[in-house]
């Protein structure tokens, strides 16, 4: 089994830095990731009142990425499909794929009903899910055919010419985050968020669902082996102590960035429908639509952070909340060896999060690229010899 390395990014605010400087520094990091041989850069989509995503229009930022890189693949992870008009998305996907010589990867998801509410859409999960399904069907059809005909609840098109087409056929590779069974049913790659324990459960579920719905040994429609990986928030330094000193406050800031601003906005406006759901959690995504594949845990961000904190019942000196890893290159190699035992074939790094600086992120990237990645660039990707 070969192992590829990717990056997941929100582009969070950095204390004391203007937005233009944040963009410039992130593009410097991305150039280094390209030179280091990372497989793909995945960029999240969130909108106000969330503050932890400073590239809410991913395609604008990714246009710069296309021109600053040569080998690195890139894309949204995810496009929040209910918030996008499918025709515009088809056109912009085609543009990005051509601008990058066919390096685009497409992540898709339904996002949260709170953001849908502020965009003037229906704030119920069932309608939100229907919008997601319809938009996904349209972009698949439109990207893979010369003409588009579709009749749905929200959009209808009759024999509409598709003048812009992607380089990759029938369309760029598709990704789905968090739920491996949904990803497998749709023939998509997947990235999950959580802990190694969760990954150990997710990998066999993904493989089994892929075999059931796509067929044993079947590849994606682009001819690739299906990929599954876990997002790991990293701080790497010469010593464990130095890495942990930077990571601990960054982890608390990251937690605040993900959850607090939206919660405060809902409370200020007395939007009680987003404060509680049937399972008692904070309703970032609303109640779960009916008819979806089973999952082990609920999906909203507040519950996600709660699960992170529960990892403290099994403490590890280099792991914060079960999902952030801080330490020397040796500590990261130890983690990587455990990671490989899950059967995952994709390792997804996050290098700048919380209040970490550009310099700290660049140091982590450099140490990971020079001290960790070379140990796993073998055909079989076996645990490294230390």
C-alpha positions as CSV (number, residue, x, y, z in Angstrom):
1,X,0.0,0.0,0.0
2,X,1.4,3.4,-1.0
3,X,0.9,6.4,1.3
4,X,0.2,9.9,0.0
5,X,0.4,13.2,2.0
6,X,-2.1,16.0,1.8
7,X,-3.0,19.3,3.6
8,X,-6.3,20.5,5.0
9,X,-6.6,24.2,5.6
10,X,-9.1,26.7,7.0
11,X,-6.9,29.8,6.7
12,X,-7.8,31.2,10.1
13,X,-7.2,34.7,11.4
14,X,-3.7,35.4,12.7
15,X,-3.4,37.9,15.6
16,X,-1.9,41.2,14.4
17,X,-1.8,40.4,10.7
18,X,-3.8,42.0,7.9
19,X,-5.7,39.8,5.5
20,X,-3.3,40.5,2.6
21,X,-0.3,39.4,4.6
22,X,-2.1,36.2,5.7
23,X,-2.7,35.3,2.0
24,X,0.8,36.1,1.0
25,X,2.3,33.9,3.7
26,X,-0.1,31.0,3.0
27,X,0.9,31.0,-0.6
28,X,4.6,30.8,0.4
29,X,3.7,27.8,2.5
30,X,1.9,26.2,-0.5
31,X,4.9,26.7,-2.7
32,X,7.0,24.8,-0.2
33,X,4.4,22.0,0.0
34,X,4.5,21.8,-3.8
35,X,8.3,21.5,-3.8
36,X,8.2,18.9,-1.0
37,X,6.0,16.5,-3.0
38,X,2.7,16.7,-1.1
39,X,-0.2,15.2,-3.1
40,X,-3.0,17.8,-2.6
41,X,-4.1,20.9,-0.8
42,X,-7.7,20.9,0.5
43,X,-9.4,24.2,1.5
44,X,-12.5,24.5,3.6
45,X,-15.5,26.7,3.0
46,X,-17.2,28.6,5.8
47,X,-19.1,31.9,5.8
48,X,-20.0,34.7,8.2
49,X,-20.7,34.5,11.1
50,X,-18.0,31.9,11.2
51,X,-14.5,33.5,11.4
52,X,-12.2,30.5,11.0
53,X,-12.2,30.5,7.2
54,X,-10.7,33.5,5.5
55,X,-11.1,32.1,2.0
56,X,-14.9,31.7,1.8
57,X,-14.7,32.0,-1.9
58,X,-12.3,29.1,-2.4
59,X,-12.0,29.4,-6.1
60,X,-10.6,32.9,-5.9
61,X,-7.8,31.7,-3.6
62,X,-7.3,28.5,-5.6
63,X,-6.8,30.4,-8.8
64,X,-3.6,31.8,-7.1
65,X,-2.6,28.4,-6.0
66,X,-2.9,27.1,-9.5
67,X,-0.4,29.7,-10.7
68,X,2.1,29.3,-7.8
69,X,2.4,25.5,-8.0
70,X,3.5,22.9,-10.6
71,X,2.8,19.5,-9.2
72,X,0.5,20.0,-6.1
73,X,-3.1,19.1,-6.7
74,X,-5.7,21.3,-4.9
75,X,-9.3,21.9,-4.4
76,X,-12.2,22.7,-2.1
77,X,-12.9,20.4,0.8
78,X,-15.6,21.0,0.6
79,X,-17.8,23.1,-1.6
80,X,-20.9,23.7,0.5
81,X,-23.2,22.8,-2.4
82,X,-26.5,24.2,-1.2
83,X,-24.9,27.7,-1.3
84,X,-23.7,27.4,-4.9
85,X,-25.5,27.8,-8.2
86,X,-24.6,24.7,-10.1
87,X,-24.0,26.4,-13.5
88,X,-21.5,28.8,-12.0
89,X,-19.8,26.0,-10.2
90,X,-19.5,23.9,-13.4
91,X,-17.9,26.9,-15.1
92,X,-15.5,27.7,-12.3
93,X,-14.5,24.1,-11.8
94,X,-13.7,23.9,-15.6
95,X,-11.7,27.1,-15.4
96,X,-9.6,25.9,-12.4
97,X,-9.0,22.5,-13.9
98,X,-7.7,24.1,-17.2
99,X,-5.7,26.8,-15.4
100,X,-3.9,24.1,-13.4
101,X,-3.3,21.6,-16.3
102,X,-5.8,19.2,-14.7
103,X,-4.8,19.3,-11.0
104,X,-8.2,20.1,-9.4
105,X,-9.8,17.9,-6.7
106,X,-13.5,18.5,-5.8
107,X,-14.7,18.1,-2.3
108,X,-18.5,18.3,-1.8
109,X,-20.8,18.6,1.3
110,X,-24.0,20.1,2.5
111,X,-22.6,22.4,5.2
112,X,-24.7,23.7,8.0
113,X,-28.2,25.1,8.2
114,X,-27.0,28.2,10.2
115,X,-24.9,29.4,7.3
116,X,-27.9,28.6,4.9
117,X,-30.1,30.7,7.2
118,X,-27.9,33.8,6.8
119,X,-27.8,33.2,3.0
120,X,-31.6,33.4,3.0
121,X,-32.2,29.7,2.4
122,X,-34.4,27.2,4.3
123,X,-32.9,26.5,7.7
124,X,-34.1,22.9,7.9
125,X,-31.8,19.9,7.3
126,X,-34.1,18.0,4.9
127,X,-34.3,20.9,2.4
128,X,-30.6,21.6,2.9
129,X,-29.9,18.0,2.0
130,X,-32.1,18.0,-1.0
131,X,-30.3,21.1,-2.3
132,X,-27.0,19.3,-1.8
133,X,-28.2,16.2,-3.7
134,X,-29.6,18.2,-6.6
135,X,-26.6,20.4,-7.0
136,X,-24.3,17.4,-6.9
137,X,-26.3,15.6,-9.6
138,X,-26.3,18.7,-11.9
139,X,-22.5,19.3,-11.6
140,X,-21.8,15.7,-12.3
141,X,-24.0,15.8,-15.4
142,X,-22.9,19.2,-16.6
143,X,-19.1,18.5,-16.2
144,X,-19.3,15.2,-18.1
145,X,-21.6,16.1,-21.1
146,X,-21.6,18.6,-23.9
147,X,-25.2,19.6,-23.1
148,X,-27.2,19.7,-19.8
149,X,-30.8,18.7,-19.3
150,X,-32.1,18.4,-15.8
151,X,-35.4,18.9,-14.1
152,X,-35.4,19.3,-10.3
153,X,-37.1,21.0,-7.3
154,X,-34.6,24.0,-7.3
155,X,-33.2,24.0,-10.8
156,X,-34.3,23.1,-14.3
157,X,-32.2,23.2,-17.5
158,X,-33.2,22.1,-21.0
159,X,-30.5,21.2,-23.6
160,X,-28.1,23.9,-22.3
161,X,-24.7,23.9,-24.0
162,X,-21.7,23.3,-21.7
163,X,-19.0,25.3,-23.5
164,X,-16.5,25.0,-20.6
165,X,-15.3,21.5,-19.9
166,X,-12.7,20.2,-17.4
167,X,-9.5,18.6,-18.6
168,X,-10.0,15.6,-16.4
169,X,-12.6,13.1,-17.6
170,X,-15.4,12.6,-16.9
171,X,-14.7,15.3,-14.2
172,X,-12.1,15.9,-11.5
173,X,-11.9,13.4,-8.6
174,X,-14.6,13.8,-5.9
175,X,-14.1,13.8,-2.1
176,X,-16.6,13.6,0.8
177,X,-15.6,14.5,4.3
178,X,-16.5,12.9,7.6
179,X,-18.8,10.0,6.7
180,X,-16.8,7.2,5.0
181,X,-19.9,5.2,4.1
182,X,-21.5,8.1,2.2
183,X,-18.2,8.6,0.4
184,X,-18.0,5.0,-0.6
185,X,-21.6,4.8,-1.8
186,X,-21.0,7.8,-4.1
187,X,-17.6,6.5,-5.4
188,X,-15.7,9.3,-3.7
189,X,-12.4,9.6,-1.8
190,X,-12.8,10.6,1.9
191,X,-11.2,12.6,4.6
192,X,-12.4,12.2,8.2
193,X,-11.9,14.4,11.3
194,X,-11.3,12.8,14.7
195,X,-8.8,10.5,16.3
196,X,-6.8,7.4,15.4
197,X,-9.3,5.3,17.1
198,X,-12.0,6.7,14.9
199,X,-9.8,6.1,11.8
200,X,-9.3,2.5,12.8
201,X,-13.1,2.1,12.6
202,X,-13.6,4.2,9.5
203,X,-11.1,2.4,7.2
204,X,-12.8,-1.0,7.2
205,X,-16.2,0.6,7.0
206,X,-15.1,2.6,4.0
207,X,-13.5,-0.5,2.3
208,X,-16.6,-2.7,3.0
209,X,-19.0,0.0,1.7
210,X,-16.9,0.5,-1.4
211,X,-16.9,-3.2,-2.2
212,X,-20.6,-3.3,-1.7
213,X,-21.6,-0.3,-3.7
214,X,-18.7,0.0,-6.3
215,X,-17.5,-3.6,-6.5
216,X,-14.4,-5.4,-5.3
217,X,-11.2,-4.0,-6.7
218,X,-13.1,-1.2,-8.5
219,X,-11.3,2.1,-8.9
220,X,-12.9,5.6,-9.1
221,X,-14.3,6.9,-12.4
222,X,-10.9,8.6,-12.9
223,X,-9.1,5.3,-12.5
224,X,-7.7,5.9,-9.0
225,X,-7.6,3.6,-6.0
226,X,-10.0,5.0,-3.4
227,X,-8.3,7.1,-0.8
228,X,-9.1,7.6,2.9
229,X,-7.2,9.8,5.4
230,X,-7.5,11.6,8.7
231,X,-6.8,15.3,9.4
232,X,-3.9,15.6,11.9
233,X,-3.1,19.1,13.3
234,X,0.6,19.3,13.6
235,X,3.3,21.3,15.4
236,X,6.8,20.0,14.9
237,X,9.9,21.4,16.5
238,X,13.4,20.1,17.4
239,X,12.1,19.0,20.8
240,X,8.8,17.8,22.2
241,X,8.8,20.5,24.8
242,X,9.2,23.3,22.3
243,X,6.4,21.9,20.1
244,X,4.0,21.4,23.0
245,X,4.7,25.0,24.2
246,X,3.4,26.3,20.9
247,X,0.6,23.8,20.4
248,X,-1.2,24.1,23.7
249,X,-2.4,27.8,23.4
250,X,-2.9,27.2,19.6
251,X,-5.3,24.3,20.4
252,X,-7.4,26.5,22.7
253,X,-7.5,29.3,20.1
254,X,-8.5,26.8,17.4
255,X,-11.4,25.5,19.6
256,X,-12.6,29.0,20.1
257,X,-12.4,29.9,16.4
258,X,-14.4,26.9,15.4
259,X,-17.3,27.2,17.9
260,X,-17.6,30.4,19.8
261,X,-18.3,33.1,17.2
262,X,-21.3,31.3,15.7
263,X,-22.6,30.4,19.1
264,X,-22.3,34.0,20.3
265,X,-24.1,35.3,17.1
266,X,-26.9,32.8,17.6
267,X,-27.3,33.9,21.2
268,X,-27.2,37.6,20.4
269,X,-30.0,37.2,17.8
270,X,-31.9,34.6,20.0
271,X,-31.8,32.1,17.2
272,X,-32.9,29.2,19.4
273,X,-33.3,26.9,16.5
274,X,-29.5,26.8,16.2
275,X,-28.8,26.4,19.9
276,X,-30.3,23.0,20.5
277,X,-31.1,20.0,18.4
278,X,-32.8,16.7,19.4
279,X,-29.6,15.2,20.6
280,X,-28.9,18.2,22.9
281,X,-26.0,19.5,21.0
282,X,-25.3,22.9,19.5
283,X,-27.0,22.9,16.2
284,X,-24.4,24.1,13.7
285,X,-25.7,21.7,11.1
286,X,-29.2,21.1,12.4
287,X,-31.0,17.8,12.8
288,X,-29.8,14.8,10.8
289,X,-31.7,14.3,7.5
290,X,-33.5,11.0,7.3
291,X,-32.3,8.2,5.0
292,X,-28.5,8.8,5.4
293,X,-26.0,6.0,6.1
294,X,-25.5,5.1,9.8
295,X,-22.7,6.8,11.6
296,X,-21.0,6.3,15.0
297,X,-21.3,9.9,16.3
298,X,-23.2,13.0,15.5
299,X,-21.6,15.5,13.1
300,X,-21.9,19.0,14.5
301,X,-18.9,21.0,15.5
302,X,-19.8,21.3,19.2
303,X,-20.1,17.6,19.5
304,X,-16.8,17.2,17.5
305,X,-14.9,19.3,20.1
306,X,-16.6,17.3,22.8
307,X,-15.3,14.1,21.3
308,X,-11.8,15.7,21.1
309,X,-11.9,16.4,24.8
310,X,-13.0,12.9,25.6
311,X,-9.7,11.7,24.3
312,X,-8.1,13.0,27.5
313,X,-9.3,9.8,29.2
314,X,-6.4,8.1,27.3
315,X,-3.7,10.7,27.6
316,X,-0.6,10.7,25.4
317,X,2.2,13.2,26.0
318,X,2.3,14.4,22.4
319,X,-1.4,14.5,21.5
320,X,-3.8,17.3,22.3
321,X,-7.5,16.4,22.3
322,X,-6.7,13.2,20.5
323,X,-6.4,14.9,17.2
324,X,-3.5,17.4,17.4
325,X,0.0,16.1,17.4
326,X,3.0,18.1,18.8
327,X,6.5,16.9,19.1
328,X,9.9,16.3,17.5
329,X,10.2,14.5,14.2
330,X,10.8,11.3,16.2
331,X,7.4,11.6,18.0
332,X,5.7,12.2,14.6
333,X,7.4,9.0,13.2
334,X,6.0,7.1,16.2
335,X,2.6,8.4,15.4
336,X,3.0,7.6,11.7
337,X,3.8,4.0,12.4
338,X,0.6,3.7,14.4
339,X,-1.3,5.5,11.6
340,X,-0.2,2.9,9.0
341,X,-1.7,0.1,11.0
342,X,-5.2,1.5,10.4
343,X,-4.9,0.7,6.7
344,X,-5.4,4.3,5.6
345,X,-3.6,5.4,2.5
346,X,-3.7,9.2,2.9
347,X,-2.2,11.3,5.7
348,X,-3.7,14.8,5.9
349,X,-1.7,17.5,7.7
350,X,-2.8,20.8,9.0
351,X,0.2,23.1,9.7
352,X,-1.2,26.6,10.6
353,X,-4.2,26.6,12.9
354,X,-5.3,28.5,16.1
355,X,-2.8,31.3,16.7
356,X,0.3,29.6,15.2
357,X,2.5,31.9,13.2
358,X,3.7,31.6,9.7
359,X,7.2,30.9,11.0
360,X,6.0,28.1,13.2
361,X,4.0,26.6,10.3
362,X,7.1,26.8,8.0
363,X,9.3,25.1,10.6
364,X,6.7,22.3,10.9
365,X,6.5,21.9,7.2
366,X,10.3,21.8,6.8
367,X,10.8,19.2,9.5
368,X,7.9,17.1,8.3
369,X,9.2,17.2,4.7
370,X,12.8,16.5,5.5
371,X,12.6,14.2,8.6
372,X,9.3,12.4,8.3
373,X,8.1,12.1,4.7
374,X,11.2,10.4,3.3
375,X,10.8,7.5,5.7
376,X,7.4,6.6,4.2
377,X,8.2,7.0,0.5
378,X,8.4,3.3,-0.1
379,X,6.1,1.2,-2.3
380,X,4.8,-0.7,0.6
381,X,4.7,2.2,3.1
382,X,5.7,-0.1,6.0
383,X,6.4,1.3,9.4
384,X,9.7,3.2,9.4
385,X,12.9,1.9,11.0
386,X,14.0,4.4,13.6
